């Protein structure tokens, strides 16, 4: 009997999938993926470094940006080993416990990124709508508490989800449809009732990314109302310009997520490699784009990076 159809209740291994139909081209496909991972790791690492080392960046806005870079690094590292392992060595096997571990970090860092974006929206709201109290509201101690709350929120949401998954029986094919362990993908392989798992998973998504997106939208409605009340066109433009980077970061996080959901929902007749490529790129777009957005749009970050480069050259 093929190992792919071995009937056991708790599988020793799952089998990850590369790009279906393009297995012979995996070595070439790995080149752009390697470039994307290199950009994401070096870009977010550089932003973290300059925020830590540059005293002028020790402000609430940049502390939240460092949290965003940290979550992007974690998200990148969560998938790097399995994705490149498949492309380079055809290393498709992953143990059940390792799969749960990878799932915890992938979904955990995704939820944390959503929370960080909400915290950054609150930062922009206070800076524009209540600038005189900005320093007294966003103190260092409160920012630390926000960071801890973000980590705890993501952990509390995921632990019950994974425990429910661990108690499922798996007696179907153990072949997953992604290059990493994804909760809905693993759940589909179960031969037992997964209604509770599905309902709990949906509730977590709604209470994290769904609620965060609504609150971010609300914060920008209030910001827009406040900015439009400013008499000077120059001051209005200046106020809006401080939000461009954050709005772009929100877009590169939520648009790929919505696109992936639409492809899974309505793209049943699309080639299998389309689903896999979009799923892989979906987790890479925010880590790749966020350092580019903030280094291009934020003058202070750009200047700090240039100082670091020039000091190394000298």
C-alpha positions as CSV (number, residue, x, y, z in Angstrom):
1,X,0.0,0.0,0.0
2,X,1.3,3.4,-0.9
3,X,2.6,5.5,2.0
4,X,0.4,8.4,0.8
5,X,-2.8,6.4,1.6
6,X,-1.7,4.7,4.8
7,X,-4.6,4.5,7.1
8,X,-3.6,5.5,10.7
9,X,-5.4,7.6,13.2
10,X,-2.5,9.8,14.1
11,X,-0.2,10.1,11.1
12,X,3.6,9.9,11.7
13,X,4.1,12.3,8.8
14,X,2.3,14.5,6.4
15,X,3.5,15.2,2.8
16,X,3.8,18.8,1.7
17,X,3.3,19.8,-1.9
18,X,5.5,21.9,-4.1
19,X,4.1,23.5,-7.3
20,X,1.8,20.8,-8.8
21,X,2.7,20.1,-12.5
22,X,5.9,22.1,-12.3
23,X,8.0,19.7,-10.2
24,X,10.8,19.5,-12.8
25,X,11.1,23.3,-12.6
26,X,11.4,23.5,-8.8
27,X,15.1,24.5,-9.0
28,X,14.3,27.5,-11.2
29,X,11.2,28.4,-9.3
30,X,13.3,28.5,-6.1
31,X,15.4,31.4,-7.5
32,X,12.7,34.1,-7.2
33,X,11.6,32.7,-3.9
34,X,15.2,32.8,-2.6
35,X,15.3,36.5,-3.7
36,X,12.0,37.3,-1.9
37,X,13.2,35.6,1.3
38,X,16.5,37.4,1.2
39,X,14.8,40.8,0.7
40,X,12.4,40.1,3.5
41,X,15.0,38.9,6.0
42,X,17.6,41.6,5.2
43,X,15.0,44.4,5.0
44,X,13.2,43.6,8.3
45,X,16.5,42.9,10.0
46,X,17.8,46.2,8.9
47,X,14.8,48.1,10.2
48,X,15.0,46.4,13.5
49,X,18.7,47.2,13.7
50,X,18.4,50.9,12.9
51,X,15.4,51.3,15.4
52,X,17.4,49.7,18.2
53,X,20.7,51.5,17.5
54,X,19.4,55.0,16.5
55,X,18.3,57.0,19.5
56,X,16.3,59.4,17.3
57,X,14.0,56.5,16.4
58,X,13.1,55.7,20.0
59,X,9.6,56.9,19.6
60,X,6.2,55.1,19.8
61,X,5.7,55.0,16.0
62,X,9.0,53.3,15.5
63,X,8.6,50.9,18.4
64,X,5.4,49.7,16.7
65,X,7.3,49.5,13.4
66,X,9.9,47.3,15.1
67,X,7.1,45.0,16.2
68,X,5.9,44.8,12.6
69,X,9.3,43.9,11.4
70,X,9.7,41.3,14.1
71,X,6.4,39.6,13.2
72,X,7.4,39.7,9.5
73,X,10.7,38.0,10.3
74,X,8.9,35.3,12.3
75,X,6.4,34.8,9.5
76,X,9.2,34.5,6.9
77,X,11.3,32.0,9.0
78,X,8.1,29.9,9.7
79,X,7.9,28.9,6.1
80,X,11.4,29.2,4.8
81,X,12.7,25.7,5.7
82,X,9.8,23.7,4.2
83,X,9.3,25.8,1.1
84,X,13.0,25.8,0.1
85,X,13.4,22.2,1.3
86,X,10.8,21.1,-1.2
87,X,12.3,23.2,-4.0
88,X,15.9,22.1,-3.4
89,X,15.8,18.6,-1.9
90,X,12.2,17.5,-2.5
91,X,11.9,17.2,1.3
92,X,8.2,16.8,1.5
93,X,7.8,14.9,4.7
94,X,6.9,16.7,7.9
95,X,6.0,15.0,11.2
96,X,2.6,15.6,12.7
97,X,4.0,17.4,15.7
98,X,6.3,19.5,13.5
99,X,3.3,20.4,11.4
100,X,1.4,21.6,14.4
101,X,4.4,23.6,15.5
102,X,4.7,25.3,12.1
103,X,1.0,25.9,12.0
104,X,1.2,27.6,15.4
105,X,4.0,30.0,14.3
106,X,2.4,30.8,10.8
107,X,-1.0,31.6,12.2
108,X,0.4,33.1,15.3
109,X,2.6,35.6,13.5
110,X,-0.3,36.3,11.1
111,X,-2.6,37.2,13.9
112,X,0.1,39.2,15.6
113,X,0.7,41.2,12.5
114,X,-2.9,42.1,12.3
115,X,-2.8,43.2,15.9
116,X,0.3,45.3,15.3
117,X,-1.3,47.0,12.4
118,X,-4.3,47.9,14.7
119,X,-1.8,49.3,17.3
120,X,-0.2,51.4,14.6
121,X,-3.6,52.7,13.5
122,X,-4.2,53.7,17.1
123,X,-0.8,55.4,17.2
124,X,-1.7,57.5,14.0
125,X,-5.1,58.3,15.5
126,X,-3.6,59.7,18.7
127,X,-0.8,61.6,16.8
128,X,-3.3,63.3,14.5
129,X,-6.5,63.7,16.6
130,X,-4.9,64.3,20.0
131,X,-1.3,65.4,19.4
132,X,-0.9,67.3,22.7
133,X,-1.5,64.1,24.7
134,X,0.5,61.8,22.4
135,X,3.6,61.5,24.6
136,X,1.5,61.0,27.8
137,X,-0.8,58.3,26.3
138,X,1.8,56.3,24.5
139,X,4.5,55.9,27.2
140,X,7.2,53.3,27.0
141,X,5.5,51.2,29.7
142,X,2.2,51.2,27.8
143,X,3.9,50.2,24.6
144,X,5.5,47.3,26.3
145,X,2.1,46.2,27.7
146,X,0.6,46.5,24.1
147,X,3.4,44.3,22.8
148,X,2.8,41.7,25.5
149,X,-1.0,41.8,24.9
150,X,-0.4,41.2,21.1
151,X,1.7,38.1,21.9
152,X,-0.7,36.8,24.5
153,X,-3.7,37.4,22.2
154,X,-2.2,35.4,19.4
155,X,-1.2,32.5,21.7
156,X,-4.5,32.2,23.5
157,X,-6.4,32.1,20.2
158,X,-4.3,29.4,18.7
159,X,-3.6,26.9,21.6
160,X,-7.2,25.6,21.8
161,X,-7.4,25.4,18.0
162,X,-4.3,23.2,17.8
163,X,-5.5,21.0,20.7
164,X,-8.8,20.4,18.9
165,X,-6.8,19.5,15.8
166,X,-4.6,17.1,17.7
167,X,-7.7,15.1,18.8
168,X,-8.9,14.5,15.3
169,X,-8.5,11.2,13.5
170,X,-6.7,11.1,10.1
171,X,-7.4,8.1,7.9
172,X,-7.4,9.7,4.5
173,X,-4.5,10.6,2.2
174,X,-1.9,12.5,4.2
175,X,-0.9,14.8,1.3
176,X,-1.3,18.5,2.1
177,X,-1.9,21.1,-0.7
178,X,0.6,23.7,0.4
179,X,4.3,23.9,1.0
180,X,3.7,24.5,4.7
181,X,1.1,23.4,7.2
182,X,-2.1,25.4,7.0
183,X,-5.0,24.8,9.4
184,X,-7.9,24.4,6.9
185,X,-5.6,22.2,4.7
186,X,-4.8,19.8,7.6
187,X,-8.4,19.8,8.9
188,X,-9.7,18.6,5.5
189,X,-7.7,15.4,5.8
190,X,-9.6,14.3,8.9
191,X,-12.1,11.5,8.7
192,X,-14.0,12.6,11.7
193,X,-16.5,15.5,12.2
194,X,-14.7,18.8,12.0
195,X,-17.7,21.2,12.6
196,X,-16.4,22.3,15.9
197,X,-12.9,22.9,14.5
198,X,-14.3,24.9,11.5
199,X,-16.6,27.0,13.7
200,X,-13.8,27.7,16.2
201,X,-11.4,28.6,13.4
202,X,-13.9,31.0,11.9
203,X,-14.6,32.6,15.2
204,X,-10.8,33.2,15.8
205,X,-10.4,34.8,12.3
206,X,-13.4,37.0,12.9
207,X,-12.3,38.0,16.4
208,X,-8.7,38.8,15.3
209,X,-8.2,39.8,11.7
210,X,-11.9,40.6,11.1
211,X,-12.3,42.8,14.2
212,X,-8.9,44.4,13.6
213,X,-9.8,45.4,10.1
214,X,-13.0,47.0,11.3
215,X,-11.2,49.0,14.0
216,X,-8.5,50.1,11.6
217,X,-11.2,51.3,9.2
218,X,-13.0,53.1,12.1
219,X,-9.7,54.8,13.1
220,X,-9.2,56.2,9.6
221,X,-12.7,57.5,9.4
222,X,-12.0,59.4,12.6
223,X,-8.6,60.5,11.3
224,X,-10.1,61.7,8.0
225,X,-12.8,63.7,9.9
226,X,-10.1,65.3,12.1
227,X,-7.8,66.1,9.2
228,X,-10.6,67.7,7.1
229,X,-11.4,70.0,9.9
230,X,-7.9,71.5,9.6
231,X,-8.1,74.9,7.8
232,X,-4.7,74.9,6.1
233,X,-4.4,72.7,3.0
234,X,-0.6,72.3,3.7
235,X,-1.3,71.0,7.2
236,X,-4.0,68.6,5.9
237,X,-1.5,67.3,3.3
238,X,1.2,66.9,6.0
239,X,-1.2,65.0,8.3
240,X,-2.3,62.6,5.6
241,X,1.3,62.0,4.5
242,X,2.1,60.5,7.9
243,X,-0.5,57.8,7.3
244,X,0.6,56.7,3.8
245,X,3.1,54.1,5.0
246,X,0.7,52.5,7.4
247,X,-2.2,52.5,4.9
248,X,0.2,50.7,2.4
249,X,1.2,48.2,5.1
250,X,-2.5,47.5,5.8
251,X,-3.2,47.0,2.1
252,X,-0.3,44.6,1.5
253,X,-1.5,42.5,4.5
254,X,-5.3,42.4,3.8
255,X,-5.4,42.4,0.0
256,X,-3.4,39.1,-0.4
257,X,-5.4,37.5,2.4
258,X,-8.7,38.4,0.7
259,X,-7.4,37.3,-2.7
260,X,-6.4,33.9,-1.3
261,X,-9.8,33.5,0.3
262,X,-11.5,34.3,-3.0
263,X,-9.3,31.9,-5.0
264,X,-10.1,29.1,-2.5
265,X,-13.8,29.9,-2.6
266,X,-14.4,30.6,-6.3
267,X,-11.3,29.2,-8.1
268,X,-12.1,25.4,-7.9
269,X,-11.5,25.1,-11.7
270,X,-8.2,27.0,-11.6
271,X,-5.0,24.9,-12.1
272,X,-3.6,23.5,-8.9
273,X,-0.4,25.4,-9.2
274,X,-2.3,28.7,-9.1
275,X,-3.6,27.9,-5.6
276,X,-0.1,26.9,-4.4
277,X,1.7,29.9,-5.8
278,X,-0.8,32.3,-4.4
279,X,-0.7,30.6,-1.0
280,X,3.1,30.9,-1.0
281,X,3.2,34.5,-2.2
282,X,0.5,35.5,0.3
283,X,2.8,34.9,3.2
284,X,5.8,36.6,1.5
285,X,4.2,39.8,0.3
286,X,3.9,41.6,3.7
287,X,7.5,40.7,4.9
288,X,8.9,41.8,1.5
289,X,6.9,44.9,1.0
290,X,6.8,46.4,4.5
291,X,10.6,47.3,4.7
292,X,10.4,48.7,1.2
293,X,7.3,50.8,2.0
294,X,8.8,52.2,5.2
295,X,12.3,52.8,3.9
296,X,10.9,54.7,0.9
297,X,8.0,56.6,2.5
298,X,9.5,57.3,6.0
299,X,12.3,59.9,5.8
300,X,13.6,59.1,9.3
301,X,14.0,55.4,8.5
302,X,15.6,56.1,5.2
303,X,18.1,58.6,6.7
304,X,18.9,56.1,9.5
305,X,19.6,53.3,7.0
306,X,21.8,55.6,4.9
307,X,23.8,56.5,8.1
308,X,24.3,52.8,8.8
309,X,25.4,52.0,5.2
310,X,27.8,55.0,5.2
311,X,29.3,54.1,8.6
312,X,30.0,50.6,7.3
313,X,31.6,51.9,4.1
314,X,33.8,54.3,6.0
